[in-house]
Amino acid sequence: MGKKILVIGCGGVASVAIQKIAERSDVFDEMRILSRTVSKCDAVKKLIEDKGTSISISTGHVDADDEDELVGAIRAFNPDVVLNVALPYQDLTIMDACLECGADYVDTANYEPENTDDPEWRDIYEKRCKEKGFSAYFDYSWQWAYFDSFKEAGLTALLGTGFDPGVTSVFTAYAKKHYFDTIDTVDILDCNGGDHGYAFATNFNPEINLREVSAPGSYWEDGHWIETRPMEIKREYDFPEVGKKDMYLLHHEEIEALGKNFPEIKRIRFFMTFGQSYLDHMRCLGDVGMLSTEPVEFEGHKIVPIQFLKTLLPDPATLGERTVGKTNIGCIINGKKDGRDRSIYIYNVCDHQECYKEVGSQAISYTTGVPAMVGASLVADGTWKKPGVFTTDQFDPDPYMDLLTKYGLPWTVAENPAQVD
Ligand code: NDP
């Protein structure tokens, strides 16, 4: 089809997304990979070229916080679509640059600021906490505010096409289309049954991961948010192909989009599994201030504790070889069909070692990188192209579901699953 895709960022998720894009010569014929560390882009390019692809690939440098450099880089390549797999901190600068250069925009995580002490951001944040009732640093309001600009420019922005958010939102749309007349409740379950052998490591960007997990939890019920203390709500669930795991209620971004786009849903919750060692380490690090995003003075330099911690922790992109076990991520959905109660669990199981064998990554990067490619390809080939800013639950789910199966994330629908109380 001859489309051009620009990928920004070249970490764990990007490495998988890029390898999967290289399999899509039916949509793309050119890919450019730009990031802060060009050697990482070159390494992935070599990996793909060694395997063989008909897509032409180039690499280069971009600091996506530098709007002039970013606009110059996008304009020089003139892509149809930009896939942002850098960090959520860069979402708005990349959206601005896409508008300026006339490219569609796709990402996997919603905007949050790098400096949460920035007074201008904090004023807006505190107002939002009061009005909406949840205090996570990230929310969709910043990116939804671009709706009219994208619409007027005839461009599409597809937000959050990872697994969660992303696939979980598509699962919900698919359930609504094929299994339910009305949905009453959705419980999104994210289980990582993998073991990497380290006492403590995060399986995606440590800074983003630890910010998310150490924050208060919240869920959506009867049209409003209910906030909990961090890790306050704990449940055990017996996951197909993984077994029994403890899981904890977290705030998560797809709850916000699903609550808005499916007002009939009375309750939406998100649970993620954590082992005791992870939680103990996180609590100690939090207690001594290592999770703080506020810069501190150290020997004449300003350092941000959580960013320093990141330099000490294993790079998630290197966990693949040593991680064994499986993930199970999906949605338990309850509702009504033809006047009768119905309940399904729609989920994917992914094996860490199988992912490593295929693309050299663990399953968390894999389960995010594949949907990033799927979303970007559907925007590029026109299937999911409509002017404005959208989340993945706002399109026909069928083509997305087909591509998941075809490119490594097959899914299962089980009727009458065990419930989470
Ligand atoms: P990594 O830290 O492994 O990779 C981030 C990449 O972005 C690195 O290559 C980094 O460069 C690059 N980068 C950071 N800042 C800039 C910048 N200013 N300009 C250009 N490049 C930059 O993160 P992950 O791959 O684990 O995560 C990528 C994204 O995926 C994150 O937004 C994360 O939140 C999201 N995610 C979404 C999930 C979902 O299911 N929806 C699940 C997991 C992750 P350098 O190499 O120089 O540091």
Residues whose N, C-alpha, C, O or C-beta is under 5 A from the ligand:
A	BS01	NDP	G9 C10 G11 G12 V13 A14 S35 R36 T37 V62 D63 A64 D65 V85 A86 L87 P88 T108 A109 G162 F163 D164 P165 F204 N205 I208 T368
